[in-house]
Amino acid sequence: MAQSNNKRLYLVDGMSQVYRAYYAIRGLTNSSGLATNAVFGFTMMLRRLIATEMPDYIGVAFDSPEPTFRHEAYDRYKATRGLMPDDLVPQLAYIERVCQALRIPLIREPGFEADDIIGTLACQAEAAGLDVVLVTNDKDMCQLVNDHVRVLRTERNSEMRWLDAAGVEEKFGVRPDQVVDLLGLWGDASDNIPGAPGVGKKGAKQIIQQFGTLENALAHAAEITRKTYRESLQTNVDLIRQSRELARIR
């Protein structure tokens, strides 16, 4: 994203950052023995973000507990995820109170994931002339990156890494507009999106780089040199297309 005078909207992927804080900080409790590691880490992330980035606007999006259209389309969606850790559950209410205390809007919509809320708000904000920063570590959000939308990731040691269009291509080997096709082949283990069996990250990148789009790859699957990749695309067309649609942010 080129230097811009536009006002900036920062959209925080709530649960992505909550889990990152929870696993990064262990053994932190209050005087009553209540775990506070996620609350502390999430609060420090927000304070640092506000202090260093000075956003014009900011909001935090959270998933809703209800099933989404993805669960209706694929009943195994997120089926491999375990239950939320017992000591994290009570911290969520305090995290919401932190957002309220900082006067940061908390956005949740029944039947929708935070990804889709963020995607919708990002499109609306861009149309209104804002630049948008997506604060998340989820790779599927990289499909939203363009000239006015960037991703800000928390790396190890709490370092922040910007991903613009060039950064997405450097990290994943494809352009932002190709990310959803990449995920159609690669899948996403964290969401139990299967992708093309036997292809994986490396194979998915090679195929999208060679053919440009998923549909072109499926149409020319016979030209793929590696037998396992070729046969996977030829015999799993419906599964691959379904995986792409599950990964697509609406």
MARMI-771834 format. One record per atom (N, C-alpha, C): residue number from 1; residue in three letters; atom name; x, y, z. Coordinates in steps of 0.2 Angstrom, whole numbers. Layout:
// residues N
seq  type  atom  east  north  up
NUM  ALA  CA  X  Y  Z;
...
***
This chain:
// residues 250
seq  type  atom  east  north  up
1  MET  N  4  -6  0;
1  MET  CA  0  0  0;
1  MET  C  4  6  0;
2  ALA  N  3  10  -5;
2  ALA  CA  7  17  -5;
2  ALA  C  5  21  1;
3  GLN  N  10  26  2;
3  GLN  CA  9  31  7;
3  GLN  C  2  34  6;
4  SER  N  -2  35  11;
4  SER  CA  -9  38  9;
4  SER  C  -11  43  15;
5  ASN  N  -15  48  13;
5  ASN  CA  -17  52  18;
5  ASN  C  -24  50  20;
6  ASN  N  -27  45  18;
6  ASN  CA  -33  42  20;
6  ASN  C  -33  41  27;
7  LYS  N  -39  41  30;
7  LYS  CA  -40  39  37;
7  LYS  C  -40  31  37;
8  ARG  N  -38  29  43;
8  ARG  CA  -37  21  43;
8  ARG  C  -41  18  48;
9  LEU  N  -44  13  46;
9  LEU  CA  -48  8  50;
9  LEU  C  -45  2  52;
10  TYR  N  -44  0  58;
10  TYR  CA  -41  -6  61;
10  TYR  C  -46  -11  63;
11  LEU  N  -46  -16  60;
11  LEU  CA  -51  -22  62;
11  LEU  C  -47  -27  65;
12  VAL  N  -49  -29  71;
12  VAL  CA  -45  -34  75;
12  VAL  C  -49  -40  75;
13  ASP  N  -46  -46  73;
13  ASP  CA  -49  -53  73;
13  ASP  C  -49  -55  80;
14  GLY  N  -54  -54  84;
14  GLY  CA  -54  -55  91;
14  GLY  C  -51  -62  93;
15  MET  N  -54  -68  91;
15  MET  CA  -52  -74  94;
15  MET  C  -45  -76  91;
16  SER  N  -43  -74  85;
16  SER  CA  -36  -75  83;
16  SER  C  -31  -72  88;
17  GLN  N  -33  -66  90;
17  GLN  CA  -28  -63  95;
17  GLN  C  -29  -65  102;
18  VAL  N  -35  -67  104;
18  VAL  CA  -36  -70  111;
18  VAL  C  -32  -77  111;
19  TYR  N  -33  -81  107;
19  TYR  CA  -29  -87  107;
19  TYR  C  -22  -86  107;
20  ARG  N  -19  -81  103;
20  ARG  CA  -12  -80  103;
20  ARG  C  -10  -78  110;
21  ALA  N  -14  -73  113;
21  ALA  CA  -12  -71  119;
21  ALA  C  -12  -77  124;
22  TYR  N  -17  -81  124;
22  TYR  CA  -18  -86  129;
22  TYR  C  -12  -91  129;
23  TYR  N  -10  -93  123;
23  TYR  CA  -4  -98  122;
23  TYR  C  3  -95  123;
24  ALA  N  3  -88  122;
24  ALA  CA  10  -85  123;
24  ALA  C  12  -83  130;
25  ILE  N  7  -83  134;
25  ILE  CA  8  -81  141;
25  ILE  C  5  -86  145;
26  ARG  N  8  -90  149;
26  ARG  CA  6  -95  153;
26  ARG  C  7  -94  161;
27  GLY  N  2  -96  165;
27  GLY  CA  3  -96  172;
27  GLY  C  2  -90  175;
28  LEU  N  -2  -85  172;
28  LEU  CA  -4  -79  175;
28  LEU  C  -11  -79  178;
29  THR  N  -11  -78  184;
29  THR  CA  -18  -78  188;
29  THR  C  -18  -72  192;
30  ASN  N  -24  -70  194;
30  ASN  CA  -25  -65  199;
30  ASN  C  -25  -68  206;
31  SER  N  -27  -64  211;
31  SER  CA  -26  -66  218;
31  SER  C  -31  -71  220;
32  SER  N  -37  -72  216;
32  SER  CA  -42  -77  217;
32  SER  C  -40  -83  213;
33  GLY  N  -35  -83  210;
33  GLY  CA  -33  -89  206;
33  GLY  C  -36  -90  199;
34  LEU  N  -40  -84  197;
34  LEU  CA  -43  -84  190;
34  LEU  C  -37  -83  185;
35  ALA  N  -37  -87  180;
35  ALA  CA  -32  -86  174;
35  ALA  C  -33  -79  171;
36  THR  N  -28  -75  170;
36  THR  CA  -29  -69  167;
36  THR  C  -24  -68  161;
37  ASN  N  -21  -73  159;
37  ASN  CA  -16  -73  154;
37  ASN  C  -18  -70  147;
38  ALA  N  -24  -73  145;
38  ALA  CA  -27  -70  139;
38  ALA  C  -29  -63  139;
39  VAL  N  -32  -61  145;
39  VAL  CA  -35  -54  146;
39  VAL  C  -29  -50  146;
40  PHE  N  -23  -51  149;
40  PHE  CA  -17  -47  150;
40  PHE  C  -14  -46  143;
41  GLY  N  -13  -52  139;
41  GLY  CA  -10  -52  133;
41  GLY  C  -14  -48  128;
42  PHE  N  -21  -49  128;
42  PHE  CA  -25  -46  123;
42  PHE  C  -25  -38  124;
43  THR  N  -25  -36  131;
43  THR  CA  -25  -29  133;
43  THR  C  -19  -26  131;
44  MET  N  -13  -29  132;
44  MET  CA  -7  -26  130;
44  MET  C  -6  -26  122;
45  MET  N  -9  -30  118;
45  MET  CA  -9  -30  111;
45  MET  C  -13  -24  109;
46  LEU  N  -19  -23  112;
46  LEU  CA  -23  -17  110;
46  LEU  C  -20  -10  112;
47  ARG  N  -17  -10  118;
47  ARG  CA  -14  -4  120;
47  ARG  C  -8  -2  116;
48  ARG  N  -4  -7  114;
48  ARG  CA  2  -6  109;
48  ARG  C  -1  -4  103;
49  LEU  N  -6  -7  100;
49  LEU  CA  -8  -5  93;
49  LEU  C  -11  2  93;
50  ILE  N  -14  4  98;
50  ILE  CA  -17  11  99;
50  ILE  C  -11  16  99;
51  ALA  N  -6  14  104;
51  ALA  CA  0  19  105;
51  ALA  C  4  19  99;
52  THR  N  6  14  95;
52  THR  CA  10  14  90;
52  THR  C  7  16  83;
53  GLU  N  1  14  82;
53  GLU  CA  -2  15  76;
53  GLU  C  -7  21  75;
54  MET  N  -9  23  81;
54  MET  CA  -14  28  82;
54  MET  C  -19  28  76;
55  PRO  N  -23  23  77;
55  PRO  CA  -29  22  71;
55  PRO  C  -34  27  72;
56  ASP  N  -37  29  66;
56  ASP  CA  -42  34  66;
56  ASP  C  -49  31  69;
57  TYR  N  -49  24  67;
57  TYR  CA  -55  20  69;
57  TYR  C  -53  13  71;
58  ILE  N  -56  10  75;
58  ILE  CA  -54  3  77;
58  ILE  C  -60  -1  79;
59  GLY  N  -60  -7  78;
59  GLY  CA  -66  -11  80;
59  GLY  C  -63  -19  81;
60  VAL  N  -66  -22  85;
60  VAL  CA  -64  -29  87;
60  VAL  C  -70  -34  85;
61  ALA  N  -69  -39  80;
61  ALA  CA  -74  -43  78;
61  ALA  C  -73  -50  81;
62  PHE  N  -79  -53  84;
62  PHE  CA  -79  -60  87;
62  PHE  C  -84  -64  83;
63  ASP  N  -82  -71  83;
63  ASP  CA  -87  -76  80;
63  ASP  C  -93  -76  85;
64  SER  N  -98  -78  82;
64  SER  CA  -104  -79  86;
64  SER  C  -105  -87  87;
65  PRO  N  -108  -89  92;
65  PRO  CA  -108  -96  94;
65  PRO  C  -113  -100  89;
66  GLU  N  -117  -97  86;
66  GLU  CA  -122  -101  81;
66  GLU  C  -118  -104  75;
67  PRO  N  -121  -109  73;
67  PRO  CA  -118  -112  66;
67  PRO  C  -119  -107  61;
68  THR  N  -114  -107  56;
68  THR  CA  -114  -103  50;
68  THR  C  -116  -106  44;
69  PHE  N  -116  -103  38;
69  PHE  CA  -118  -106  32;
69  PHE  C  -112  -111  30;
70  ARG  N  -106  -110  33;
70  ARG  CA  -101  -115  31;
70  ARG  C  -103  -122  35;
71  HIS  N  -105  -122  41;
71  HIS  CA  -107  -128  44;
71  HIS  C  -113  -131  40;
72  GLU  N  -118  -127  37;
72  GLU  CA  -123  -130  33;
72  GLU  C  -121  -133  27;
73  ALA  N  -115  -130  24;
73  ALA  CA  -113  -133  18;
73  ALA  C  -108  -139  19;
74  TYR  N  -105  -139  24;
74  TYR  CA  -100  -145  26;
74  TYR  C  -101  -146  33;
75  ASP  N  -104  -152  35;
75  ASP  CA  -105  -153  42;
75  ASP  C  -99  -155  46;
76  ARG  N  -93  -156  42;
76  ARG  CA  -87  -157  46;
76  ARG  C  -83  -151  47;
77  TYR  N  -86  -145  45;
77  TYR  CA  -82  -139  46;
77  TYR  C  -80  -137  53;
78  LYS  N  -74  -136  55;
78  LYS  CA  -71  -135  61;
78  LYS  C  -73  -141  66;
79  ALA  N  -74  -147  63;
79  ALA  CA  -76  -152  68;
79  ALA  C  -70  -155  72;
80  THR  N  -64  -154  70;
80  THR  CA  -59  -157  73;
80  THR  C  -56  -152  79;
81  ARG  N  -59  -146  79;
81  ARG  CA  -57  -142  85;
81  ARG  C  -59  -144  91;
82  GLY  N  -55  -144  96;
82  GLY  CA  -57  -146  103;
82  GLY  C  -61  -141  106;
83  LEU  N  -63  -142  112;
83  LEU  CA  -67  -137  116;
83  LEU  C  -62  -132  118;
84  MET  N  -64  -126  119;
84  MET  CA  -60  -120  122;
84  MET  C  -58  -122  129;
85  PRO  N  -51  -121  130;
85  PRO  CA  -48  -122  137;
85  PRO  C  -53  -119  143;
86  ASP  N  -53  -123  148;
86  ASP  CA  -58  -121  153;
86  ASP  C  -56  -115  156;
87  ASP  N  -49  -114  157;
87  ASP  CA  -47  -107  160;
87  ASP  C  -47  -101  155;
88  LEU  N  -49  -102  149;
88  LEU  CA  -50  -97  144;
88  LEU  C  -57  -94  144;
89  VAL  N  -62  -99  145;
89  VAL  CA  -69  -97  145;
89  VAL  C  -71  -91  149;
90  PRO  N  -69  -91  155;
90  PRO  CA  -71  -85  159;
90  PRO  C  -67  -79  158;
91  GLN  N  -62  -79  154;
91  GLN  CA  -58  -73  152;
91  GLN  C  -62  -69  147;
92  LEU  N  -66  -72  143;
92  LEU  CA  -69  -69  137;
92  LEU  C  -73  -63  140;
93  ALA  N  -77  -64  145;
93  ALA  CA  -81  -59  147;
93  ALA  C  -77  -53  150;
94  TYR  N  -71  -54  152;
94  TYR  CA  -66  -48  154;
94  TYR  C  -63  -45  148;
95  ILE  N  -62  -49  143;
95  ILE  CA  -59  -46  137;
95  ILE  C  -64  -41  134;
96  GLU  N  -71  -43  134;
96  GLU  CA  -76  -39  132;
96  GLU  C  -76  -32  136;
97  ARG  N  -75  -33  142;
97  ARG  CA  -75  -27  147;
97  ARG  C  -69  -23  145;
98  VAL  N  -64  -26  143;
98  VAL  CA  -58  -22  141;
98  VAL  C  -60  -17  135;
99  CYS  N  -63  -21  130;
99  CYS  CA  -65  -17  124;
99  CYS  C  -69  -11  126;
100  GLN  N  -74  -12  130;
100  GLN  CA  -79  -7  132;
100  GLN  C  -75  -2  136;
101  ALA  N  -70  -3  140;
101  ALA  CA  -67  2  144;
101  ALA  C  -63  6  140;
102  LEU  N  -60  3  134;
102  LEU  CA  -56  7  129;
102  LEU  C  -60  10  124;
103  ARG  N  -67  9  125;
103  ARG  CA  -72  12  120;
103  ARG  C  -70  10  113;
104  ILE  N  -69  3  112;
104  ILE  CA  -68  0  106;
104  ILE  C  -74  -4  104;
105  PRO  N  -77  -3  99;
105  PRO  CA  -83  -7  97;
105  PRO  C  -82  -14  96;
106  LEU  N  -86  -18  99;
106  LEU  CA  -85  -25  99;
106  LEU  C  -91  -28  94;
107  ILE  N  -89  -31  89;
107  ILE  CA  -94  -33  83;
107  ILE  C  -95  -40  83;
108  ARG  N  -101  -42  84;
108  ARG  CA  -103  -49  83;
108  ARG  C  -110  -50  80;
109  GLU  N  -110  -54  75;
109  GLU  CA  -117  -55  71;
109  GLU  C  -119  -62  71;
110  PRO  N  -125  -64  74;
110  PRO  CA  -127  -71  74;
110  PRO  C  -126  -74  67;
111  GLY  N  -123  -80  68;
111  GLY  CA  -123  -84  62;
111  GLY  C  -117  -82  57;
112  PHE  N  -113  -78  59;
112  PHE  CA  -107  -76  55;
112  PHE  C  -101  -76  59;
113  GLU  N  -95  -78  55;
113  GLU  CA  -89  -78  58;
113  GLU  C  -86  -71  58;
114  ALA  N  -81  -70  62;
114  ALA  CA  -77  -64  62;
114  ALA  C  -74  -62  56;
115  ASP  N  -72  -67  52;
115  ASP  CA  -68  -66  46;
115  ASP  C  -73  -63  41;
116  ASP  N  -80  -65  41;
116  ASP  CA  -84  -62  36;
116  ASP  C  -87  -55  38;
117  ILE  N  -87  -54  45;
117  ILE  CA  -89  -47  47;
117  ILE  C  -83  -43  45;
118  ILE  N  -77  -45  46;
118  ILE  CA  -71  -41  44;
118  ILE  C  -71  -39  37;
119  GLY  N  -72  -45  33;
119  GLY  CA  -72  -44  26;
119  GLY  C  -77  -39  23;
120  THR  N  -83  -39  26;
120  THR  CA  -89  -34  24;
120  THR  C  -87  -27  26;
121  LEU  N  -85  -26  33;
121  LEU  CA  -83  -20  35;
121  LEU  C  -77  -17  31;
122  ALA  N  -72  -21  29;
122  ALA  CA  -66  -19  25;
122  ALA  C  -69  -16  18;
123  CYS  N  -73  -20  15;
123  CYS  CA  -76  -18  9;
123  CYS  C  -80  -11  9;
124  GLN  N  -84  -11  14;
124  GLN  CA  -88  -5  15;
124  GLN  C  -83  1  17;
125  ALA  N  -78  0  21;
125  ALA  CA  -73  6  23;
125  ALA  C  -69  8  17;
126  GLU  N  -67  3  13;
126  GLU  CA  -63  5  7;
126  GLU  C  -67  9  2;
127  ALA  N  -74  7  1;
127  ALA  CA  -78  11  -3;
127  ALA  C  -79  18  -1;
128  ALA  N  -79  19  6;
128  ALA  CA  -80  25  9;
128  ALA  C  -73  29  9;
129  GLY  N  -68  27  6;
129  GLY  CA  -62  31  6;
129  GLY  C  -57  30  11;
130  LEU  N  -58  24  15;
130  LEU  CA  -53  23  21;
130  LEU  C  -48  18  19;
131  ASP  N  -42  18  22;
131  ASP  CA  -37  13  21;
131  ASP  C  -39  8  27;
132  VAL  N  -38  1  26;
132  VAL  CA  -40  -4  31;
132  VAL  C  -34  -8  33;
133  VAL  N  -34  -9  40;
133  VAL  CA  -28  -14  42;
133  VAL  C  -32  -19  46;
134  LEU  N  -30  -26  44;
134  LEU  CA  -33  -32  47;
134  LEU  C  -28  -34  52;
135  VAL  N  -30  -34  58;
135  VAL  CA  -25  -37  63;
135  VAL  C  -27  -44  65;
136  THR  N  -23  -48  62;
136  THR  CA  -25  -56  62;
136  THR  C  -19  -60  60;
137  ASN  N  -19  -66  62;
137  ASN  CA  -14  -71  60;
137  ASN  C  -17  -76  56;
138  ASP  N  -23  -76  54;
138  ASP  CA  -26  -80  50;
138  ASP  C  -25  -79  42;
139  LYS  N  -22  -85  39;
139  LYS  CA  -20  -84  32;
139  LYS  C  -25  -82  27;
140  ASP  N  -31  -85  29;
140  ASP  CA  -37  -84  24;
140  ASP  C  -39  -76  23;
141  MET  N  -37  -72  28;
141  MET  CA  -38  -65  28;
141  MET  C  -34  -62  22;
142  CYS  N  -29  -65  20;
142  CYS  CA  -24  -62  15;
142  CYS  C  -28  -61  8;
143  GLN  N  -33  -65  7;
143  GLN  CA  -37  -64  1;
143  GLN  C  -40  -57  0;
144  LEU  N  -41  -53  6;
144  LEU  CA  -44  -47  6;
144  LEU  C  -39  -41  4;
145  VAL  N  -32  -43  4;
145  VAL  CA  -27  -38  3;
145  VAL  C  -28  -35  -4;
146  ASN  N  -27  -28  -4;
146  ASN  CA  -27  -25  -10;
146  ASN  C  -23  -18  -9;
147  ASP  N  -24  -13  -13;
147  ASP  CA  -20  -7  -13;
147  ASP  C  -22  -3  -7;
148  HIS  N  -28  -4  -4;
148  HIS  CA  -31  -1  2;
148  HIS  C  -32  -5  8;
149  VAL  N  -30  -11  8;
149  VAL  CA  -31  -16  13;
149  VAL  C  -25  -20  14;
150  ARG  N  -22  -20  21;
150  ARG  CA  -16  -23  22;
150  ARG  C  -18  -28  29;
151  VAL  N  -13  -33  30;
151  VAL  CA  -14  -37  36;
151  VAL  C  -8  -35  40;
152  LEU  N  -9  -35  47;
152  LEU  CA  -4  -34  52;
152  LEU  C  -4  -40  56;
153  ARG  N  1  -44  56;
153  ARG  CA  2  -50  59;
153  ARG  C  6  -49  66;
154  THR  N  5  -53  71;
154  THR  CA  9  -54  77;
154  THR  C  14  -60  76;
155  GLU  N  20  -58  75;
155  GLU  CA  25  -64  74;
155  GLU  C  28  -66  81;
156  ARG  N  33  -70  81;
156  ARG  CA  36  -72  87;
156  ARG  C  39  -66  91;
157  ASN  N  40  -66  97;
157  ASN  CA  43  -61  101;
157  ASN  C  39  -54  101;
158  SER  N  32  -55  99;
158  SER  CA  27  -50  98;
158  SER  C  29  -45  93;
159  GLU  N  33  -47  88;
159  GLU  CA  35  -42  83;
159  GLU  C  29  -42  78;
160  MET  N  28  -36  75;
160  MET  CA  22  -35  70;
160  MET  C  25  -35  63;
161  ARG  N  21  -39  59;
161  ARG  CA  23  -39  52;
161  ARG  C  18  -37  47;
162  TRP  N  19  -32  43;
162  TRP  CA  15  -30  38;
162  TRP  C  14  -34  32;
163  LEU  N  9  -36  30;
163  LEU  CA  8  -39  23;
163  LEU  C  4  -35  18;
164  ASP  N  7  -32  13;
164  ASP  CA  3  -29  8;
164  ASP  C  3  -34  2;
165  ALA  N  1  -32  -4;
165  ALA  CA  1  -37  -9;
165  ALA  C  7  -41  -10;
166  ALA  N  13  -37  -10;
166  ALA  CA  19  -40  -11;
166  ALA  C  21  -44  -6;
167  GLY  N  19  -43  0;
167  GLY  CA  21  -47  6;
167  GLY  C  17  -53  6;
168  VAL  N  11  -53  4;
168  VAL  CA  7  -59  3;
168  VAL  C  10  -64  -2;
169  GLU  N  12  -61  -8;
169  GLU  CA  15  -65  -13;
169  GLU  C  22  -68  -10;
170  GLU  N  26  -64  -6;
170  GLU  CA  32  -67  -4;
170  GLU  C  31  -72  1;
171  LYS  N  26  -72  5;
171  LYS  CA  24  -77  11;
171  LYS  C  21  -83  8;
172  PHE  N  16  -82  3;
172  PHE  CA  13  -88  1;
172  PHE  C  14  -90  -6;
173  GLY  N  18  -86  -10;
173  GLY  CA  19  -88  -17;
173  GLY  C  14  -86  -22;
174  VAL  N  8  -83  -20;
174  VAL  CA  3  -81  -24;
174  VAL  C  1  -74  -23;
175  ARG  N  -3  -71  -27;
175  ARG  CA  -6  -65  -26;
175  ARG  C  -12  -65  -22;
176  PRO  N  -14  -60  -18;
176  PRO  CA  -20  -60  -14;
176  PRO  C  -26  -62  -17;
177  ASP  N  -27  -61  -24;
177  ASP  CA  -33  -63  -27;
177  ASP  C  -33  -70  -29;
178  GLN  N  -27  -74  -28;
178  GLN  CA  -26  -81  -29;
178  GLN  C  -26  -85  -23;
179  VAL  N  -27  -81  -17;
179  VAL  CA  -26  -85  -10;
179  VAL  C  -32  -90  -9;
180  VAL  N  -38  -88  -11;
180  VAL  CA  -44  -92  -10;
180  VAL  C  -43  -98  -15;
181  ASP  N  -40  -98  -21;
181  ASP  CA  -39  -104  -25;
181  ASP  C  -34  -108  -22;
182  LEU  N  -29  -105  -19;
182  LEU  CA  -23  -109  -16;
182  LEU  C  -26  -113  -10;
183  LEU  N  -31  -110  -6;
183  LEU  CA  -33  -113  0;
183  LEU  C  -38  -119  -3;
184  GLY  N  -41  -118  -9;
184  GLY  CA  -45  -123  -11;
184  GLY  C  -41  -130  -12;
185  LEU  N  -35  -129  -14;
185  LEU  CA  -31  -135  -15;
185  LEU  C  -27  -137  -8;
186  TRP  N  -25  -132  -5;
186  TRP  CA  -21  -133  1;
186  TRP  C  -25  -135  7;
187  GLY  N  -31  -132  7;
187  GLY  CA  -36  -134  13;
187  GLY  C  -33  -129  19;
188  ASP  N  -37  -130  25;
188  ASP  CA  -35  -127  31;
188  ASP  C  -37  -131  37;
189  ALA  N  -31  -134  39;
189  ALA  CA  -32  -139  45;
189  ALA  C  -36  -136  51;
190  SER  N  -34  -130  52;
190  SER  CA  -37  -127  58;
190  SER  C  -45  -126  58;
191  ASP  N  -48  -126  52;
191  ASP  CA  -55  -126  51;
191  ASP  C  -58  -132  48;
192  ASN  N  -53  -137  47;
192  ASN  CA  -55  -144  44;
192  ASN  C  -58  -143  37;
193  ILE  N  -55  -139  34;
193  ILE  CA  -56  -138  26;
193  ILE  C  -51  -143  23;
194  PRO  N  -54  -148  19;
194  PRO  CA  -50  -153  17;
194  PRO  C  -45  -151  11;
195  GLY  N  -47  -147  7;
195  GLY  CA  -43  -146  1;
195  GLY  C  -42  -152  -4;
196  ALA  N  -37  -152  -8;
196  ALA  CA  -35  -158  -12;
196  ALA  C  -31  -163  -8;
197  PRO  N  -34  -169  -7;
197  PRO  CA  -30  -174  -4;
197  PRO  C  -23  -175  -7;
198  GLY  N  -18  -175  -3;
198  GLY  CA  -11  -177  -5;
198  GLY  C  -7  -171  -8;
199  VAL  N  -10  -165  -9;
199  VAL  CA  -7  -160  -12;
199  VAL  C  -3  -155  -7;
200  GLY  N  -6  -153  -2;
200  GLY  CA  -3  -149  3;
200  GLY  C  -1  -142  1;
201  LYS  N  3  -138  5;
201  LYS  CA  4  -131  4;
201  LYS  C  9  -131  -2;
202  LYS  N  14  -135  -3;
202  LYS  CA  19  -134  -8;
202  LYS  C  16  -136  -15;
203  GLY  N  12  -141  -15;
203  GLY  CA  9  -143  -21;
203  GLY  C  4  -138  -24;
204  ALA  N  0  -135  -19;
204  ALA  CA  -5  -130  -20;
204  ALA  C  -2  -124  -23;
205  LYS  N  4  -122  -20;
205  LYS  CA  7  -116  -23;
205  LYS  C  10  -117  -30;
206  GLN  N  13  -123  -31;
206  GLN  CA  15  -125  -38;
206  GLN  C  10  -125  -43;
207  ILE  N  4  -128  -41;
207  ILE  CA  -1  -128  -46;
207  ILE  C  -4  -121  -48;
208  ILE  N  -5  -117  -43;
208  ILE  CA  -8  -111  -44;
208  ILE  C  -3  -106  -48;
209  GLN  N  3  -107  -46;
209  GLN  CA  8  -103  -50;
209  GLN  C  8  -105  -57;
210  GLN  N  7  -112  -58;
210  GLN  CA  8  -114  -65;
210  GLN  C  2  -112  -69;
211  PHE  N  -4  -113  -66;
211  PHE  CA  -11  -112  -70;
211  PHE  C  -14  -106  -69;
212  GLY  N  -12  -102  -64;
212  GLY  CA  -15  -95  -62;
212  GLY  C  -22  -95  -58;
213  THR  N  -26  -100  -60;
213  THR  CA  -33  -100  -56;
213  THR  C  -34  -108  -55;
214  LEU  N  -38  -109  -50;
214  LEU  CA  -40  -116  -48;
214  LEU  C  -44  -119  -54;
215  GLU  N  -49  -115  -57;
215  GLU  CA  -53  -118  -62;
215  GLU  C  -49  -120  -68;
216  ASN  N  -44  -116  -70;
216  ASN  CA  -39  -117  -75;
216  ASN  C  -35  -124  -74;
217  ALA  N  -33  -124  -67;
217  ALA  CA  -29  -130  -65;
217  ALA  C  -34  -137  -66;
218  LEU  N  -40  -136  -64;
218  LEU  CA  -45  -142  -64;
218  LEU  C  -46  -143  -72;
219  ALA  N  -46  -138  -76;
219  ALA  CA  -48  -140  -83;
219  ALA  C  -42  -143  -87;
220  HIS  N  -36  -142  -84;
220  HIS  CA  -29  -144  -87;
220  HIS  C  -26  -149  -82;
221  ALA  N  -29  -152  -78;
221  ALA  CA  -26  -157  -73;
221  ALA  C  -22  -162  -76;
222  ALA  N  -24  -164  -82;
222  ALA  CA  -20  -169  -86;
222  ALA  C  -13  -167  -87;
223  GLU  N  -12  -161  -87;
223  GLU  CA  -5  -158  -89;
223  GLU  C  0  -158  -83;
224  ILE  N  -3  -159  -77;
224  ILE  CA  1  -159  -71;
224  ILE  C  6  -165  -71;
225  THR  N  12  -163  -70;
225  THR  CA  17  -169  -71;
225  THR  C  17  -174  -65;
226  ARG  N  17  -171  -59;
226  ARG  CA  17  -176  -53;
226  ARG  C  10  -180  -53;
227  LYS  N  11  -186  -53;
227  LYS  CA  5  -191  -53;
227  LYS  C  0  -190  -47;
228  THR  N  3  -189  -41;
228  THR  CA  -2  -189  -35;
228  THR  C  -6  -182  -36;
229  TYR  N  -3  -177  -38;
229  TYR  CA  -6  -170  -39;
229  TYR  C  -11  -171  -44;
230  ARG  N  -9  -174  -50;
230  ARG  CA  -14  -174  -56;
230  ARG  C  -20  -179  -54;
231  GLU  N  -19  -184  -51;
231  GLU  CA  -25  -189  -49;
231  GLU  C  -29  -186  -44;
232  SER  N  -26  -182  -39;
232  SER  CA  -30  -179  -34;
232  SER  C  -35  -174  -37;
233  LEU  N  -32  -170  -42;
233  LEU  CA  -37  -165  -45;
233  LEU  C  -42  -168  -49;
234  GLN  N  -40  -173  -52;
234  GLN  CA  -45  -176  -57;
234  GLN  C  -50  -180  -53;
235  THR  N  -49  -182  -47;
235  THR  CA  -54  -187  -44;
235  THR  C  -57  -183  -38;
236  ASN  N  -56  -177  -37;
236  ASN  CA  -59  -173  -31;
236  ASN  C  -61  -166  -33;
237  VAL  N  -64  -166  -39;
237  VAL  CA  -66  -159  -41;
237  VAL  C  -71  -156  -37;
238  ASP  N  -76  -160  -35;
238  ASP  CA  -81  -157  -31;
238  ASP  C  -79  -155  -24;
239  LEU  N  -75  -159  -21;
239  LEU  CA  -72  -157  -14;
239  LEU  C  -67  -151  -14;
240  ILE  N  -63  -151  -20;
240  ILE  CA  -59  -145  -20;
240  ILE  C  -63  -139  -21;
241  ARG  N  -68  -139  -25;
241  ARG  CA  -72  -133  -26;
241  ARG  C  -76  -131  -20;
242  GLN  N  -78  -136  -16;
242  GLN  CA  -81  -135  -10;
242  GLN  C  -76  -132  -5;
243  SER  N  -70  -134  -5;
243  SER  CA  -65  -131  0;
243  SER  C  -64  -124  -2;
244  ARG  N  -63  -122  -8;
244  ARG  CA  -62  -115  -10;
244  ARG  C  -68  -111  -8;
245  GLU  N  -74  -113  -8;
245  GLU  CA  -80  -109  -6;
245  GLU  C  -80  -109  2;
246  LEU  N  -78  -114  5;
246  LEU  CA  -78  -113  12;
246  LEU  C  -72  -108  15;
247  ALA  N  -67  -108  11;
247  ALA  CA  -62  -103  12;
247  ALA  C  -63  -96  10;
248  ARG  N  -68  -95  6;
248  ARG  CA  -69  -88  3;
248  ARG  C  -73  -84  9;
249  ILE  N  -70  -78  10;
249  ILE  CA  -73  -74  15;
249  ILE  C  -79  -70  11;
250  ARG  N  -85  -70  14;
250  ARG  CA  -91  -67  11;
250  ARG  C  -92  -60  13;
***
